Amino acid sequence: MINERFECEILRASRTRLLQLMETSNYEILFKIPEGFNNNIIWQIGHCITSQQRHMYMRSGLPMYISKEFMESFKIGSSPGSWKITPDVNEVKYLLIDTVNHLESDLESRLFVNYAPFELPIGFQVKNHIQALQAANYHEAEHSGKIFTYLKLLLKE
């Protein structure tokens, strides 16, 4: 049996680490795109939030806790070059933890009833909200690796 609480703890720990990175990095570092890459740290973090919201809430037919504008800025296929406005760093910081708080509450309330399955680019079929949460944790670990690589590269410049 999958332990939802444990999966949320992993998500919260990952998000807390990203929040700490944001709070200890200067604004320029968050928005600078490392040479040879298409995105920056703020995009990577916003993308993690957006993907978790889309895969858990949108696919469950529930409203997301992010705006349509936020989603458009960070969905797959977007990049800083496609931004109509510069994302608000404080909004990203807030959503990192706020979306986890809502998720925990919504899981406790058994809000997730329906789910539209989909296939991940790595070939796995996600069939329900719990699998979506597990996939989100994997996805965030993948992007956290990119984020810390970006940070290392940018600090060398």
Buried (B, 14 or more C-beta within 10 A) or exposed (E): EEEBEEBBBBBBEBBEBBBEBBEEBEEEBBBBBBEEBEBBBBBBBBBBBBBBBBBBBBBBEBEBBBEEEBBEBBBEEBBBEEBEEEBEBEBBBEBBBBBBEBBBEBBEEEBBEEBEEBEBEEEEEBEBBBBBBBBBBBBBEEBBEBBBEBBEBBEEE
